[in-house]
Amino acid sequence: MDSTVIGVVLACVASCLFNGAIAIQALETRKVPQQYGLRITLLRTLISRPRWLGGTALGVLALPLQTAALLFAPLTVVQPCDAAGLLLLLYLGTRMLGERVGPRELAGVASIIAGIVILAIVAPPREVSHVSGAEVLVPLLVVAALALLPFALRSVIGPRSILVVLGAGAAFAVSAFCLKLIADALDRQAWAALVVVLAVAAAAALAGTLTEQSALQNRQATQVAPIIFVVELLVPIALALTVVGESWSGNTGTIAAALALTVAGVVILARTPQLSGLLSG
């Protein structure tokens, strides 16, 4: 089997676990008082709930699968595959909420599948990056600053601000890009770099979880989910192109069109009654 196809399969399985985790966590987050938003107290409260911990365990299981996918395929292919998990949420939402699948939902499904298939066909082979820490640090700090902005301005903006949603997307984008660096560090056996990147990925995942859960407490899932998904999808790809030198090797137009299809499908499905009802708990 072609290595890119293996990466796509692993990434799609990881996406199903990630998105299943989001749905389970959302069910519990809505039960926590809103004054805990953007505070570590929110996480302390949630970790006492077995169902929320079960959802978190699914997300943890997804991380090695996502990293393994990046050992076989470029980030340009792997990251859009995160949208595949929305197909699982659509199915679960349809079964649990009794909503019918209509033309809009089918269009979203077709758009995501088409985008992923096109990327798997035309994307270039994976390459191991050899960039210095300084080259990676500056752009990562820019994205991390947006991720931390909701905490710095907590007393000013409050947990209902759109900055909280953008901050969650930025934090998860940092974490997703770090998985690419982790995969490359494993390939190069760069153990010191691996430890540093693992720490950054863990911190970003913690910040993303807190801001995402705070956003889901205070906003409709139809507002939260599309923004987080799109930021988490596009920002790591932009970093892969500008920082680690991932090349689209003459297929720029086709890959851009495939990404546009995937993003369109994400926005369509994230705003459907099936997903919004599921994520709203």
C-alpha positions, 0 to 999 in steps of 0.5 A: 500500500502506498505510504500516503494512503497508509497515512490517510487511513491512520489520520482518519481513524485518529480524527474519529477518536478526536471528534468522538472525544469532543462530543463526549466532553461537550456533554459534560462541559455544559453541566459545569457552572459558567463562572469556571470558564477560562479557569483551571477550576473548570478542568479540575471539575471536569476531571472528576467526571468519569465520562469526560475522562473517557472522552479525554482518553479517546483523544489521548489514543488519537495522538500516537495514530496522528503522529504515525500518520505523519511518518507516512504522509505530509502534513498537507494530507494528514491535517485535512483528514481531521475532517473525516471525524465529522462524518462519524459525528454526523452519523452519531448525531443522526442516530441519537437526535433523530435528525434526517440527513438532507441535501446539505448534509450530503453535500458536506460529506461529498465535499470532505470525501472529495477533498481528502481523496484528491489530496491523497492522489496529488500531494507530494511524498512526505519529506523529513524537515531539517529546520533549526529551532530558531526558524520554527520558534518565531512563527510558533510564538505568533500562533501561541500568542493568539492561543494565550490571548484569552487568558491574558485578557480574561478579565476584559473580554470574558469567556463569551468572546470570539477570541476564546474560540480563536484561541482554542483553534490556535492552541490546537493548531500549535499542537497539530504542527508539533506532531509534525515536528515530533514525527520528524524528530523520531525519524532523525532520532533527535531526542533532545528536540523531541522532548522540547516539542513534546512539552510544547505540544502538551502545553498547547493541548492543555490550553486548547482544551480549556479554551474549547471547553469554555467556549462550548459552555458559553456559545452555540456549537454551531459558532464554536466548532466551524471556527476551531476546525478551520483554524486547526486545519489551515494554520498547521498547513501554512506553517508546514509550507512556510517553516518546514519547507513542505512543497506542493511540487507543481500541484498548487492549484489542485491542492488548494482546490482540495483544501477549499472543498474540505473546508467547505465540507467542515463548515457545512457539517459543523453547522448541521442540527446533527452536529450542533445538537451533539456538541451542545450536549 
